[in-house]
Amino acid sequence: MAARRAPFPDRSDRAGPSGQVARGHGPSTISRQRATLAGAACGLARSARPAVTANFETANASAARRYTGKRRSDYAALKLAGLRDAPVHLAIFTATDPDEGHGLGRQTMPEMLTFSTVCAIHSLWLAARADNIGVGWVSILDPAALHATLDAPANWHFTAYLCLGIAAQPDDTPLLHRTGWQDNTVTDWHRV
Ligand SMILES: Cc1cc2nc3c(=O)[nH]c(=O)nc-3n(C[C@H](O)[C@H](O)[C@H](O)COP(=O)(O)O)c2cc1C
């Protein structure tokens, strides 16, 4: 069990311009440089991974029980997380009251902080893909349990858990299309 480091001495653990903060589980096959590009803090021990994986398995089993018949067996056949395979995990939180920005743009819609974090995730995703690194967003997690596992500060809002790594095989067809779970739908534009 690796020792826990002192709370947040690493620059990359602090809130970014829009309050997004990341905790990472150290890279092994992706270079530190690339992980830093992704905004990751590389100090948190890998020891959190089993608890995160158990969290996913519990949440996933619970989600599966909501389906019946073929939908349930189809759901069970989907690979919905790469937690065991991905060399880099990022838990991304949003600081709920950062000094940065002095509150600008979030008086009426405080959820903008989280939206801003998601924009940063999207940028990370594009940068990773440009470098042939795959990104998977794992949303089948109990956020409160994840928060406790990572011992995150109370004023951090858990926003996303990402798995990064080189894909085992290239595939432009999304899994959900390939398995027939859900096809693309037409975008419904409304002129006002
Ligand atoms: C908000 C959000 C949540 C997602 N949650 C999951 C998830 O829990 N499990 C999963 O397998 N894929 C999930 N996905 C989809 C994958 O992360 C991702 O779309 C897939 O790996 C394809 O990545 P690519 O488009 O870069 O090839 C989610 C995507 C988004 C945008």
The ligand as a Gaussian input file, in Angstrom:
#p B3LYP/6-31G(d) Opt

LIG

0 1
 C      -20.863000      11.779000     -20.198000
 C      -20.412000      10.436000     -20.719000
 C      -20.495000       9.320000     -19.904000
 C      -20.102000       8.059000     -20.375000
 N      -20.178000       6.975000     -19.553000
 C      -19.759000       5.772000     -20.014000
 C      -19.768000       4.625000     -19.177000
 O      -20.129000       4.674000     -17.995000
 N      -19.356000       3.450000     -19.698000
 C      -18.936000       3.360000     -21.013000
 O      -18.558000       2.268000     -21.451000
 N      -18.904000       4.428000     -21.815000
 C      -19.306000       5.618000     -21.344000
 N      -19.257000       6.701000     -22.169000
 C      -18.779000       6.538000     -23.580000
 C      -17.290000       6.334000     -23.711000
 O      -16.555000       6.962000     -22.709000
 C      -16.738000       6.820000     -25.055000
 O      -17.698000       7.492000     -25.773000
 C      -16.210000       5.680000     -25.831000
 O      -15.122000       5.142000     -25.152000
 C      -15.791000       6.078000     -27.258000
 O      -14.754000       7.000000     -27.225000
 P      -14.237000       7.687000     -28.599000
 O      -15.415000       8.415000     -29.165000
 O      -13.107000       8.609000     -28.203000
 O      -13.765000       6.563000     -29.466000
 C      -19.623000       7.950000     -21.707000
 C      -19.501000       9.080000     -22.504000
 C      -19.886000      10.314000     -22.025000
 C      -19.755000      11.522000     -22.924000

